[in-house]
Amino acid sequence: ESDDWILLKRITFPSIVHSEESIRYAHRSFQVRDSDVFNVTYPKSGTTWMQEILTLIYSNGDPTFSQSTPCWERVPWVEHKTAMQYLENRPSPRLITSHLPATIFPEKFFTSQAKAIYTVRDPKDICVSLYHYTKMSSFLEHREDFGEFIELFSTGKILFGTWFDHVKSWLAYKNEKKFLLLVYDELLKDLRGSVVRICEFLGKNLDSTVVDSVVENASFGVMKNNKMVNYTLVPEDVLDQKISPFFRKGVSGDWKTHFTEEQSAAFNRLYQENMNGLETKFPWDEFHVEKHQET
């Protein structure tokens, strides 16, 4: 194992922001409050977007906080080494980000009244997004060959284990009142409707001008130009945005410009093997089910 990685429960974590202690702290020791709101995602599924949406909802649509404080301080990761300093003395309600699967998520969450929003994105789009992200980041293994990268992604030899395990670990809670399942494509299609759903889930009654401001300030263009959100504050030797911008496209279906037909078919088979029999249906399921020709 290289020094860049920590391996725990068969899941790899980049050591630049994680340590064994920080992950154990998150899982076992973190004191969850009933008023906590968690933004949970597999990487590249709209994490930063949700940090922005939540910040704006809790600022009543006023973008000042969003424009003056980095997103990782406003909605910090519970599994990062900085979690204690950012979270322990913070007044409630705390907004907290996590990429942890449910299996090693803060244990105390499950017996609390705290809420979690889980955003799911098409895994092929995540694979493409991660491919470009590994290119620009100094702490992730990059494979120039996209086919090799799909292999790493499919087998979970990349950060946070496999997408399949992650999503399934969280879908187990989808019928609980404290859990809201969102789909990245739906945020793209109807951001306003999604913001309204999030507000209802959180019991936040915002009037329509406030909702408008949340939607406007959480748009791709505004976020891409906000240095508190676009990760340009991170030193170039860690994230080199000359290679690929952190906010690249923010679309769905970009996988079609990267996957060959063979790669796509192979991934579809893997998707079916892993996701078969789940009652939750996603907008991309139809693309990942092989169309069987009638003979």
C-alpha positions as CSV (number, residue, x, y, z in Angstrom):
1,E,0.0,0.0,0.0
2,S,1.3,3.4,-0.8
3,D,1.6,6.2,1.8
4,D,-1.2,8.0,-0.1
5,W,-3.8,5.5,1.0
6,I,-5.3,4.1,4.2
7,L,-7.1,0.8,3.9
8,L,-9.9,0.1,6.4
9,K,-12.5,-2.6,6.1
10,R,-11.5,-3.1,2.5
11,I,-12.2,0.5,1.7
12,T,-9.4,2.9,0.6
13,F,-9.2,6.5,1.8
14,P,-6.8,9.2,0.6
15,S,-4.4,9.9,3.5
16,I,-4.1,13.6,2.5
17,V,-7.3,14.4,4.5
18,H,-8.0,11.1,6.4
19,S,-6.2,9.1,9.0
20,E,-7.2,5.8,10.8
21,E,-7.9,8.0,13.8
22,S,-10.2,10.4,11.9
23,I,-12.2,7.5,10.4
24,R,-12.5,5.8,13.8
25,Y,-13.5,9.1,15.4
26,A,-16.2,9.5,12.8
27,H,-17.5,6.0,13.2
28,R,-17.3,5.4,16.9
29,S,-16.8,8.7,18.8
30,F,-18.5,11.4,16.9
31,Q,-21.4,12.8,19.1
32,V,-24.4,13.2,16.7
33,R,-26.9,15.8,17.7
34,D,-30.6,15.4,16.9
35,S,-30.5,18.6,14.9
36,D,-27.6,17.5,12.7
37,V,-28.1,17.4,8.9
38,F,-25.8,15.1,6.9
39,N,-25.0,15.6,3.2
40,V,-24.0,12.0,2.2
41,T,-22.6,11.0,-1.2
42,Y,-20.3,8.7,-3.0
43,P,-17.6,11.0,-4.4
44,K,-18.5,13.0,-7.5
45,S,-22.3,12.7,-7.0
46,G,-23.1,16.3,-6.3
47,T,-21.4,16.7,-2.9
48,T,-20.3,20.3,-3.4
49,W,-23.6,21.2,-4.9
50,M,-25.5,19.9,-1.9
51,Q,-23.1,21.8,0.5
52,E,-24.1,24.9,-1.4
53,I,-27.8,24.2,-1.4
54,L,-27.8,23.4,2.4
55,T,-25.7,26.5,3.2
56,L,-28.1,28.7,1.3
57,I,-31.3,27.2,2.8
58,Y,-29.9,27.7,6.3
59,S,-28.8,31.3,5.4
60,N,-32.3,32.0,4.1
61,G,-31.0,32.5,0.6
62,D,-28.4,35.1,1.6
63,P,-25.2,34.2,-0.3
64,T,-22.8,36.1,2.0
65,F,-21.7,33.1,4.0
66,S,-21.3,31.0,0.8
67,Q,-19.2,33.7,-0.8
68,S,-16.9,34.3,2.2
69,T,-16.2,30.9,3.7
70,P,-14.9,27.7,2.0
71,C,-17.5,25.0,1.5
72,W,-15.4,22.5,3.4
73,E,-15.6,24.7,6.5
74,R,-19.3,25.5,6.1
75,V,-20.4,21.8,5.7
76,P,-17.3,19.9,6.9
77,W,-16.6,16.2,6.3
78,V,-17.0,14.2,9.5
79,E,-14.3,11.7,8.5
80,H,-11.6,14.3,7.7
81,K,-8.7,15.0,10.1
82,T,-10.2,18.5,10.6
83,A,-13.6,17.3,11.8
84,M,-13.1,17.9,15.5
85,Q,-11.9,21.5,15.0
86,Y,-14.7,22.3,12.6
87,L,-17.6,20.5,14.3
88,E,-17.3,19.9,18.0
89,N,-18.0,23.4,19.2
90,R,-20.2,24.5,16.3
91,P,-23.7,25.7,17.2
92,S,-26.7,23.7,16.0
93,P,-27.9,23.0,13.5
94,R,-24.7,21.6,12.1
95,L,-24.4,20.8,8.4
96,I,-22.1,17.9,7.9
97,T,-20.7,16.2,4.8
98,S,-19.7,12.5,4.5
99,H,-18.6,10.1,1.8
100,L,-18.8,7.2,4.3
101,P,-20.9,4.1,3.5
102,A,-23.6,3.3,6.0
103,T,-21.4,0.5,7.4
104,I,-18.8,2.9,8.9
105,F,-20.9,6.0,9.2
106,P,-21.2,7.6,12.7
107,E,-22.9,4.9,14.8
108,K,-24.8,7.4,16.9
109,F,-26.6,8.7,13.8
110,F,-28.8,5.6,13.6
111,T,-30.3,6.1,17.1
112,S,-30.6,9.9,16.8
113,Q,-33.2,12.2,15.2
114,A,-30.5,13.6,12.9
115,K,-31.3,13.7,9.2
116,A,-29.4,12.5,6.1
117,I,-29.8,13.5,2.5
118,Y,-28.2,10.9,0.1
119,T,-27.6,12.0,-3.5
120,V,-27.1,9.3,-6.1
121,R,-25.6,9.8,-9.5
122,D,-25.3,7.6,-12.6
123,P,-22.1,5.5,-11.9
124,K,-20.9,5.8,-15.5
125,D,-20.9,9.6,-15.1
126,I,-19.2,9.3,-11.7
127,C,-16.5,7.1,-13.4
128,V,-15.9,9.8,-16.0
129,S,-15.9,12.6,-13.4
130,L,-13.4,10.7,-11.2
131,Y,-11.2,9.9,-14.2
132,H,-10.8,13.6,-14.8
133,Y,-10.4,14.3,-11.1
134,T,-7.6,11.8,-10.7
135,K,-5.8,13.5,-13.6
136,M,-5.8,16.9,-11.8
137,S,-5.2,15.6,-8.2
138,S,-1.8,14.7,-6.9
139,F,-3.0,12.2,-4.3
140,L,-5.1,9.8,-6.5
141,E,-3.7,7.2,-8.9
142,H,-4.4,8.2,-12.4
143,R,-4.6,5.7,-15.3
144,E,-4.3,7.4,-18.6
145,D,-6.1,4.5,-20.2
146,F,-9.8,5.0,-19.6
147,G,-10.5,1.2,-19.8
148,E,-8.0,0.6,-17.0
149,F,-9.6,3.3,-15.0
150,I,-13.1,1.7,-15.4
151,E,-11.5,-1.5,-14.0
152,L,-10.2,0.4,-10.9
153,F,-13.6,2.0,-10.4
154,S,-15.6,-1.2,-10.9
155,T,-13.6,-3.1,-8.4
156,G,-13.5,-0.3,-5.8
157,K,-9.7,0.1,-6.0
158,I,-10.3,3.8,-5.8
159,L,-11.5,6.0,-3.0
160,F,-14.4,4.8,-0.9
161,G,-14.8,1.3,-2.3
162,T,-17.3,0.4,-5.0
163,W,-20.2,2.6,-5.9
164,F,-22.5,-0.5,-5.7
165,D,-21.6,-1.3,-2.1
166,H,-22.0,2.3,-1.1
167,V,-25.4,2.9,-2.7
168,K,-26.7,-0.4,-1.4
169,S,-25.5,0.3,2.1
170,W,-27.6,3.5,2.2
171,L,-30.7,2.3,0.2
172,A,-31.3,0.0,3.2
173,Y,-32.5,3.2,5.1
174,K,-34.5,4.7,2.3
175,N,-37.9,4.3,3.9
176,E,-36.9,6.0,7.2
177,K,-38.4,9.4,7.9
178,K,-34.9,10.8,8.6
179,F,-33.6,9.8,5.2
180,L,-34.1,11.6,1.9
181,L,-32.9,10.0,-1.3
182,L,-32.1,12.4,-4.2
183,V,-31.0,11.8,-7.7
184,Y,-28.4,14.0,-9.4
185,D,-30.3,14.0,-12.7
186,E,-33.4,15.3,-10.9
187,L,-31.4,18.1,-9.4
188,L,-30.2,19.0,-12.9
189,K,-33.7,18.8,-14.4
190,D,-35.6,20.6,-11.7
191,L,-33.4,22.3,-9.2
192,R,-36.2,24.4,-7.8
193,G,-38.5,21.4,-7.2
194,S,-35.6,19.6,-5.5
195,V,-34.8,22.6,-3.3
196,V,-38.5,22.6,-2.2
197,R,-38.4,18.9,-1.5
198,I,-35.2,19.4,0.6
199,C,-36.9,22.2,2.5
200,E,-39.9,20.1,3.3
201,F,-37.7,17.3,4.5
202,L,-35.8,19.6,6.8
203,G,-39.0,21.4,8.0
204,K,-37.7,24.7,6.6
205,N,-40.6,26.9,5.5
206,L,-39.0,29.3,3.1
207,D,-41.0,31.8,1.0
208,S,-40.7,31.7,-2.7
209,T,-38.3,34.6,-3.1
210,V,-35.9,32.9,-0.7
211,V,-36.2,29.6,-2.7
212,D,-35.4,31.6,-5.8
213,S,-32.3,32.9,-4.3
214,V,-31.2,29.4,-3.2
215,V,-31.7,28.1,-6.7
216,E,-29.9,31.1,-8.4
217,N,-26.9,30.9,-6.1
218,A,-26.6,27.1,-6.3
219,S,-26.6,27.1,-10.1
220,F,-23.6,25.6,-11.9
221,G,-22.4,29.0,-13.3
222,V,-22.5,30.8,-10.0
223,M,-20.8,28.0,-8.1
224,K,-18.1,27.6,-10.8
225,N,-17.2,31.3,-10.3
226,N,-17.3,31.3,-6.5
227,K,-13.8,30.7,-5.2
228,M,-15.2,29.4,-1.9
229,V,-16.8,26.5,-3.9
230,N,-14.7,25.9,-7.0
231,Y,-11.6,24.6,-5.1
232,T,-9.2,27.2,-6.6
233,L,-8.2,27.9,-3.0
234,V,-6.6,24.5,-2.9
235,P,-2.9,24.7,-3.8
236,E,-2.0,23.8,-7.4
237,D,0.4,21.0,-6.3
238,V,-2.7,19.3,-4.7
239,L,-5.4,20.0,-7.3
240,D,-4.1,21.3,-10.7
241,Q,-7.0,23.0,-12.3
242,K,-5.0,23.8,-15.4
243,I,-5.2,20.1,-16.2
244,S,-9.0,19.9,-15.5
245,P,-11.3,22.3,-13.8
246,F,-12.9,21.1,-10.6
247,F,-16.3,22.2,-12.0
248,R,-16.0,20.5,-15.4
249,K,-19.4,20.1,-16.9
250,G,-22.1,19.3,-14.3
251,V,-24.2,17.4,-16.8
252,S,-25.6,13.9,-17.0
253,G,-24.8,11.5,-19.8
254,D,-21.2,12.6,-20.3
255,W,-20.2,9.0,-20.1
256,K,-21.5,8.6,-23.7
257,T,-18.4,10.6,-24.9
258,H,-16.0,8.3,-23.0
259,F,-17.2,4.7,-22.8
260,T,-16.8,2.5,-25.9
261,E,-19.8,0.2,-26.7
262,E,-17.9,-2.7,-25.3
263,Q,-16.9,-0.9,-22.1
264,S,-20.5,0.2,-21.7
265,A,-21.9,-3.3,-22.2
266,A,-19.4,-4.8,-19.8
267,F,-20.3,-2.1,-17.2
268,N,-24.0,-2.8,-17.8
269,R,-23.5,-6.4,-17.0
270,L,-21.7,-5.6,-13.8
271,Y,-24.4,-3.1,-12.9
272,Q,-27.1,-5.8,-13.4
273,E,-25.2,-8.3,-11.3
274,N,-24.9,-5.9,-8.5
275,M,-28.2,-4.0,-8.5
276,N,-30.5,-6.8,-9.6
277,G,-33.6,-7.2,-7.4
278,L,-33.5,-3.7,-5.9
279,E,-36.9,-2.1,-5.7
280,T,-35.4,1.4,-6.1
281,K,-35.4,2.5,-9.7
282,F,-33.0,5.1,-11.1
283,P,-33.4,7.1,-14.3
284,W,-30.3,5.5,-15.7
285,D,-31.3,1.9,-15.1
286,E,-32.7,1.5,-18.6
287,F,-29.3,2.3,-20.0
288,H,-27.6,-0.2,-17.9
289,V,-30.0,-3.0,-18.8
290,E,-28.8,-4.8,-21.9
291,K,-31.4,-4.6,-24.6
292,H,-31.9,-8.2,-25.6
293,Q,-32.6,-8.6,-29.3
294,E,-35.6,-10.8,-30.2
295,T,-34.4,-13.6,-32.3
